[in-house]
Amino acid sequence: MSKFIWPIHGGQAEALLAHFGLPADQRLDDFSANLNPLGPPAWVSDWLAKQLTGLERYPAPDYPAARQAIASHHQLQPEQVLLTNGGAEAIFLVAALHAGKRAAIITPSFGEYARACCAHRLSISEIALPAPHFTLDVDSLLEALSDTDVLFLCRPNNPTATLIDIPAMETLLNYTAAIGCRVVVDEAFIDMVGETMGEAPTEASLAPLLARYPHLMLLHSMTKFYTLPGLRLGYLLADAVTVQAAQAHQPPWSVNHLAAELVAPLLADDAFARRTQRWLASERPRMAQALTELGLEVVPSHACFFLIRPGAMHEISSAALFEQLLRQGVLVRHTHNFAGLHGGWLRVALRDVAANRRLISVLKNVLEKGTA
């Protein structure tokens, strides 16, 4: 019998249902994909339908309107922006820029960094964030970078939802500038960080630091914040020379017409961004408290998901909890393919309020039964 290969992304229920002997059509509440709980802006479907006639033409190869919109959003120049086919393409382009060199990855983190490095023959060293709080020790990190050409980190991090603060990032950037190590920061969840009702995020994008640190590269995924995983839309921010070098590794027209044309109106929808951040400011602490009251270990979150595991009071493992939740119609994200976690934790995405309450109810029921 072949060994089961755990899905490498959330939202992939079919293989998991088959593995646990469950019917393929079993109804599931999916908490495994870490997307904006509010879904895409309400106007997107009608807007896309009106753009279909544009499919008869090739997109402009350098996507000027999209790049200008992104540049304006971050107060940068269009030459500092590269539009990509989702955040994943941006990650692979960065790896291509450093082919054959030495990479360090702060773990546990998104598996595509390691996959991209392997695809482009980079040697990899892992710098582990220690459980259970997964906080970064900057001094230890700096010591580990002496022989590194490029460092990958995620801010806020996936799957821990932890956030490296700006002073620590500046310390890191000053050191890496001195030793010639590129720093690549994946900001896929940065728009989820806002902490207080009605206010802008207190720890925002590092884009303003690009002017001071030309060795810094930022990766963004519009998939996450706008809940458009099927459209594939992301971008890379860096100095103009680096953007040009990355573009040389990109296939022509890698971003389709619909995705490229959608960039500007998405970024212009300030009301949607404010609504998302207000909602997260209310629901995230409520869910953190509800999960903690169940006796679970809960890593403090700065994103739209939580990393959790059964506490000392529970007689159930994370693996057993995952299975029992699945049998009860709740799909969460396993952590078997996050470096260093070995399945010992579960990642739970936020959904709408009603779904989140159902999750707490099912968790409570499963934990009380306590399957060892």
Phi, psi and omega in degrees: 000129183287151180289138181291133177258113182292138177304143186268357177224164173287172176072020181242077189281330191304311182294324181290318177299317179296318182299322182264013175069030181257152182296143183296336182262015179300134179289132182229140162270117187265109175250020186264340183258123188270076181246167178303123182298340181278354182076183180289158174307145187298334185277350191297316184300311180295322180297316180298320181299325180286345182265001188296331180296336179292348180291348180280352182237152172292143172294156171298128190298336180254006173048057188299319183294317180295316181294322178295319179297317179294317180300315179297321180299323182257004182058049178236184175261148179304329179295347179265007185239134172234117178285138184225161178280076185079168177296333182297318179297321179300320179297316181290328176293321176298315179298320178299325178296335185243027184308133176080359183265196186249123182246150169237140180233127175282123185239159359288146180200181184304130186290344183291337177297312180293320179299316180295319179296318179296321181297331182247023169061035172274138170284145188237132166243140181257135177246107191275134168278129187282134172289155005265358185262338176057040177268148184274128170267105187297319181299317179295323179297314182299321179298330184277355188258009188299329182244037186246136177268328182211134179248130175254130172213157184243133186216109352298153188280145173246116025254004189279337184065017176277161187227126173278124185286166186295318176303319178295322178295321179294321175300315179297316182292322177297318181292314183292330175298322182289329184260359178077036180251122177290144177243121180247117183246120177274114182253036184302332184246014187296330180284356178266001193282334188319135190253330187238149185303126172077003182246156178291157178305139180279339178236088189266190181305151176277007182308322178298339181280348181300328180294330181268336187231088181293348177271004179269135173234138180241137180244135180232146175236117176280350175303314190288307187290327183257006176053057181229054185295335180280348183270331178064095184210122178206183177200162180241137177241133180194185173289160188300322181295317180293319178300316179297320179294319179294321181298331179296339179265359186265133176297151177298144177051045181288342177252130184282166184304312184298315180296314183296318181289338182281343186303306186299311179294328176297311182293336179281347184276074180296328181297320179296317179298315180295320180297318178299312183292324176295318180297315179298322180297334178269311189279326182299310178294327177296316179291323177301317180293317181296318178293319180294321180295341174280357181086009178283151167280127185232119177284128180306131189253140171242021184222205183254028181205165179232145169259125186225161168205158178301143179274181183298334182284348185263143176255055180209140177274166176298322180297316179291323178296318177303312182295316182294322176297317179299318179294335177269007176087023180236120179257118173247177183266120173291169179233029180294333181247026166259121184306129175090345182266327173053033178080004185281353178230168174231142175256129184239119180277151171285143172235196176292167188301316181297316179295320179297323177293322176298318179301313180299320180297314180293318177302314180302315181296315181292318182293324179293326177288326171059060175289123182285000000 
